[in-house]
Amino acid sequence: MTEKTCRILLQPTHAELTTVRGMPLRDLLFEQGVEFPCGGRGRCRGCRIRLVQGTATVNAAQRDILSADELAQGWRLACQCLPETDLEIELRQWDSAILVDDTQFKFRPRQGLGVAVDLGTTTLVAQLLDLQTGNVLAVKTALNAQGRYGADVMSRIHFAVLEHGQADLQRTIREQIGGLIQQLIAAARAKGRIRDVVIVGNTVMHHLFCGVEVEPLSHYPFESPRTGLEEFAAAELGWKLEGNPTVHFLPCLGGFVGSDVLAGILATGLHQSETLVGLVDLGTNGEIVIGNRDSMLCTSTAAGPAFEGAKISMGMRACTGAVSEVLLEQGILRCHVLGNAPAQGFCGSGLVDAVAAGLELEIIAPTGRLSKGMNTWTVCPPVALTQSDVRELQLAKGAIAAGIKMLSREIGATEPAQIYLAGAFGNYVNRASAQRIGMLDFPPELIKPAGNTALLGAKMSLFELDGDGLSYTAIRKRIRHVALNLDPGFQDVFVEQMAFPPKGCVSDRH
């Protein structure tokens, strides 16, 4: 090592990295699983790391967030940390499974190859398909590289608008997806050229990829004038692909309801259903669709990042050390920790389970207050739930429940006959726990995890691009976006839905 460089040894991965002395660790550690929920602004604890050996600068932001005892134990904020010597760092290892899709579906064969991309706020999934056979030839997944600028869409909007970073976000995601497509081609060793690339994502991802200003999404009424289909030649994006295929970013549905939800409608067949059904994507901006073949309504709710473990005192993503399941068996808590490792924190599904168990044990009251004046409840030592954690989950679940109730009321029905849960969190959350906390007030048998509906819908769209019967075009014409923030009654319903159902009062309808 030269005097100007530092060697960084990471535990438990044993990876060795090199960086310039005095340079922030943020970019170096993002790919190693360190998360930056606030975009590296030193406003949260999400990027905590622990120094085992070596020294690194402690600034005012770290002193504000970390206690004196934590600093003495070696805890630092990676986004604010400047290495002064060689370092040994203890961090969480990212090994979360990203949800892909292998669902079979009917299609009309085409010539050539196609690529479907689910551009999520947190993760990316790309699949290379043989359009003649429908076979998936290769799959690549990755963390969204924009995550170093913020974990959620509002952090990225903040960076784009207030820090003039939209060009950086655009370049980052275009380069990353272009690289994933090159990896797909290399992995498959496929012959033939790519005909089309279809990308789906939420409205913010749509704008950041396509070069559409996100500023209108940063303030009331949170509507953008440009949400339609965006198309590019691959070369325009800097992608060197044989035949210069067309890249299609499918249109959004309004507000924060993006083309990932449009693809989800196509994948679940909601638009063809005779009975009233719902589609719910549980995330930072929970998207909801309710309807059938006659009419559909959609909306988004600011659920917050609690379902992904963010803004939770001991929250984390679904990776090694995460409490992913909490079961109550004869009054005793039994926890499952991912990776067969010591418990480090809650991921979203574990958080929902823990609160459901706390309600049954009457440790948590229907108001959300912890009993007996407690401010923390240790669920799986040393992992504990705080009063503020319960409040964060109340805000998230209240927004989802209120959105479902408002759309059901608007469409003239008391409740859907079935609810599809889309996305990774929806695939893993315990349905009984979701009902117990009042987030999904339906019998568990009516709630169906639907997997990665965004990716499936994107693949289905690939087979329609050379015809005139585009399903997503017809769907978009038949669906109406409802802006809950403009409804004067929403706040009352939201406050009502924040409360947890009392013990013994969970719905047993049907």
N, C-alpha and C positions, 0 to 999 in steps of 0.2 A: 504494500500500500504506500502511496506517496503521502506527503504531508497534507495534500489538498483533498484526499479521498478518505472515506471511512468504509470499513467492512461491517455489514449488518448480518448477524446470524439470527434466524427466526426459529422460535420454538412454538409448537412441537413439530413443525414441518422439516426442520434442519436445513432449510433453504439458506443459501448465502448470496447476498446482494452487495452491490457497491454503489455508493452515492458520493456526491461532493460534500465536503465538510461545510456545515452551516446551511444546507439546503433543506427545505421542509420535506418531511417524510410522506406527505399525502399521496403524491402520484406513485411513489415507489411501493407503498403498502396497499393501495386499492386492489391491485390484482392478487394480493395475498389474502384477501378476505376481510380486510379492515373496512368498516362501513363509515360513511360520512353523512349522517342524516341531515345536518344543517348546512351541508355544502362546504365544510371546512372553515367555517367562520368562528369556531370556538364558542358556540352557544349551547352545545349539548355535551353529553358524555358518550355518544355512540361510537367514537373512534378511540376509546381508551386502549392503551397498551401498557405493558409493565416492563420496565427496564430491569433486566437481571444483572447485567454488567455494563459499565460505561456511563458516560454523562451526556445529558442533553439539556438545552436551554429550557428554563421554566419562566414563562412570561406572565403578564397580568391576567390574560384570559384563562390560563390554567389555574392560577391561584383563585380566581373567581368561581370556577366550576369544581375544582378538586379540593378536598379538605387537606389540612396540614398533614394528617396521618396518612392519607392516600399518597401524597407527594413523597413523604418519607419512605413509604413502602415501594416506591418506584413507579407509581402510576403516572402516566402522562397522556395528553391529548395528541394523537398522531398528527392532526392537522396543524398544530402549533409547535410541534417538536422539531428542534434544529439539532442534529447530532454534532457533538464537539469531539468525540472520540469514536473508536470502534465500539459497536453496540451488540449486545445480545438481548433480544426482545421476545417476550412471551405474548402470543396473540392467539385469537380464535382461528381455527382452520376452516376455510370455506369448503364444504363438501355437500351442500344442499343439492338435491335432485331437482333439476328444472323440468317442468312438466312438458312432455312432448306428446305426440299423437300418432296412433297407428290404426285409427278407425277406418274400416272399409266403407265405401260409399259408391253409389252409382255415378257413372260419368260417361261422357261422350269422348272417345279417343281422339287425340290430336297427334300430330307429328312433333318430334323434338323433345326437348327437356324443359322443365319449368321449375322455378324456385318460389316457395312460399315462406314468408317471414312474419313471425309474430314479434313485433317491436314493443316490448313491455317497458315500463318505467324502470324496473329492476333487472329484468332478464331479457335475453334474446333467444329465439329458437328459429333456426332456418332448416328447411328440408329441400332436397333436390329430388324431383320426381321425373320418371319416364312418363310422358304424356300419352304414350300409346298404350301402356299396360296399367298405368296408375300406381306402379311400384315406387316406393320410397327408396332411392339409391344411396342416400347419405343424409346424416343429421349432424348439425353442429349447434351447440348451445354456448352461451357466454353471459356474464354479467354485463349489463348496459354500461359502457365506458363513461357515459355522462354522469354516472353515480358519484364520481369524484367531485362534482359540482353541487350535489344535493341528492338526498335519497328519494324525495317525492317531487311531484310536478310543481308544487308551489315554490319549492326551493330553486328549481330550475328556471321558473318564470322570473323569480327574483334576480337570479344571476343574469338572465337574458336581458331584462329590462333595466334594472337599477345598476348593474355592473357592466352593461353593454357587452354581454358575453354570448349573444345569440349566434354569432358567426362561429365561435369556438364550439358551441354545442352542435351546430349543424355539421361542421367539419368532422367532429369526433364521431358522430353516429354514421355519417355517410362512409367514412373510411372503415369503420368497424364492420358494417354490413357488407361492404365490398370485399373486405378481407375474409369474412365468413363464407361468401360465395366462392371465392378462390379455393378455400379449404374444402368445400363441398366437392368441387370439381376434381381436386387432387385425390380426395378420399375415395370417390366413386370410380375414378378412372373411366368415366363414361364417355362414349363416343356420341357425337352429335352436338349441336349447338343449343344453347338456351334460347327459347323463343320468348318467354315472358317471365318477369318477376312480379309477384303480388305481395305487397306489404300491408299489414293492418296494425293499428295502434290507437291509443287514445288521442284526443284532440291535441294535446300538447305535443305528443310525439309526432303526430301528423305535421304540425306547424314547424317543429324544430328540424325535421328531416326535409320538408319540402321548401323551406325558406319563406314561410308565411309568418308575418309578425305576430308574436304572442302577446303583445301589449294589450289588445282588447280583452284578453283572458285574465288580466291582472286586476281588473276593477269591475264594479257593478256596471251593467247587468251580466257580465261574464259571458258574452256572446261574441263570436268572431264572424265577420262578413264573408269569410272565405273558408268553407269547410268541405268543398266538393272534391271530386276525383282529381288527383294530380298525376300527370304522366311525364316521364322523362326518357330520353335515350340514355342508355347506360353510360355512354361517353360523357354526357353532361355532368354526371356525378363523379367523374374521374375513374370510372370502372373500365378496365380493359378486358372486355368479354367478346369472344368471337361472335360476329354478326350484329354487334351493338343492339342487344335486345331492349324491348320497351319495359320500363319499370312503372308499375301502376300502384299508387298509394290509394286504397279505396276510400270513399267519402265518409265523413263523419255524419252523425245524426242530429247534432245541435248541442250547444253548450259544451260540457265536458264529456258528452257521450260520443265516443269515437267509432272508427271503423272496426275496432275489435269487437264491439257489441253488434254491429251490423253483421259481421262474420258469424258471431254467435247465434244470431237469429237464423241465419242460413243453415248452420250446422245442426241446430236442435230441431229444425222444422217448425218452429213456433208459428211462422207465417202461414203454415198449412193446417194448423190444428183447428179442429171443430170446437173443442172446449177451451175455456180461458186458462192460459198457463202463464207462468212468469219465468224470467231469466234474470239472475242476480249475479253480478261480478263483484265479489267482496274485496275492496281495496281502499286505498286512500280516498279516491273518489268513487264511491260505490255506485255502479251503474245498474239500473233496474229497467226491465221491459215487462209490460203486462199486456196481453192481448191474444188474438187468434187470427184466423184467416180473414175475418171481416175488418178488424181494425186493431191497431197497436199504439200504445203510448210508451214513451221512454223518458227517463230523467236521470240525473246524477245527484248524489248527496255528498256533502263534504264529511265523509266518515272519519277522516284522519288516519294516521298511519299505525294505529294500535294493532290492527290485524296482522301487521308485518313485524310487530315487536318494537317499533319505534315509539319514542316518547314514553316508554315504559321503563321504570327505574332499572330493572334487570332484564330488559327486553333484548331480543336478538333474533336474527333470522333462523330459519329451520336448518341449522348446521350442528356440527359436533358440540355436545354439551348443552343443547337446548332441551328444556322440558317440553315435550310435544304432546303429552297425554297425562291427564290426572284423573284417576278413577276413584270413586268412593265405594268401598266394599265393606259392608257391615260397620260403617262408621270409621273405617280406617282409610287413609289416603294412600294410593299406590301410584307412583309416578314412573313414566317412561322417559328416559333421556336418550337422545339421538347419539349414535356412535359408541354406545356402551362406555361412556366417559363420565367423569364427575359433572354434576349439574352446574351450569354457569348462568342460566337465565331462562326466561320464557320465550318461546316463539308464539305466534298467534293462536294456534290451536290449543296449546297448553294454557295460555291465558284464559281463553273462553272456558276450558274445562275447570280451571282452578276457581274461577268466579262461580260457575255453576255448583261446584262442590261446596264452596263457602256459603252459598245460599241455602243449600240443603242442611248444612251443619249449623245454620243460623249464626255463623261468624260474620256474615255480611247480611245486612238488613235490606228489605226491598227499596229503601231510599238510597242504598249504596254505601251507607256508613258501616265501618268496621265496628264490631260489638265491643262493649266494655272499655270504650275509650282508646282502643288500640290504634296505632298509626301504621303498624306493619303486621303481617301474618306470614310466618315462615311455613311454606308449603312443602318444599323439597330442599332441606338444608344444603347449602346456605341460601338457596333461592327463596326470596320473600316477595310478597305482594304488598304494596303500600296503598294508603288511602287515595293518593293521586292516580295510581295505576287503575284502581276501580273506576274513578271518575273518567279517565280517558276511555275505558271500554264502554262506559255508559254513554258517552258522547257518540262513539262510533256505532254502537248497536242501536241507539235511539234514532240516529239519522237513517239507517237502513230500514228499520221498522216503520218509521214515519213515512219514508218514501214509498214503501209498499202499500201502506194504508191510503196514502193520498192518491196514488195511481189507481188503486182498486175502486176508490170512491169516484174518481173522475170518469172511469170507464163504466161505472154503474153496476159493480158487482161487490159482494162482501169479501170474497177471497178467490184466488186462483185455485184450480183443481190440482195443479202440480207446480212445483218450483224447481227449475234447473239451477244448480250452482256452478258457475264457471270459474276457471282459473285454479291455481295451485292451492290457495287457502280454502276455497270452496270444496276442493277435492279431499282435503284432509281434516277439515273441522268436523267434530263430532256433532251429528245432527240433533241428538237428544240434548246436548249441552247448549246448542244454538237456540233450541226451543226453550230450554229452562231459563235462560237469561232474557228471553223475550225478543230476541233479534229476529227469529223466524218463527212466528207464532202459528205453526202448523204441525200436525202429527209427523214424526220423522219419516214415516213411509211415503209421505207425499213430497219429500225433498229428495231430489236426485242429483248427485254429483255428476257433472257432464264433462269433466276433463278440460283439455285445452280447446275450447270451442272456437277461439280466435284463429288458431292455427288450422283447425279442420275447415273452417269457413274460407280461409285464404286458399287452401288447396282446392276446395270445390270450385272457387271462382276461376282458378287457372284453366279449367276445362271449358269455360264459357266464352273466353276472350275472342275467339274467331267466329262467333255466331252472333245472332241478334236477340237471343233470349236471356239476357243477363238477369239472373234472379235478384241480385242485390239492387239493381236499378228499380225493379218493381217494388221491392221491400221498402226502399227509401221513400217512394211516393205514397206508401200506405201507412207510414208511421208518423206520429206527431210528437214533437219534443215538448215536454211540460217543464217550464222553469219554476221550480219550487220556491226559489228565492223571491219570485214575484207574487206568490200566493199569500195573501194576508193571514190565512188560516194555518200555514205550515208551522209557524213557531209554536202555536198552542199544541198541535199534534206532536211535534218534536219533544216538547217538555213532558207531555203525557207519556211518551214512549221511552223516555230515559229511565223511568222507574223499573225495577225488576219485579217480575210476578211474585207474589207472596208464596210461601211454601204451601203445596197442596192445591194451588190454583192454576197450574199449568194446563193449557187447553188439552182436552181429550176428545175434541170433535172428530166426527167420522169414525 
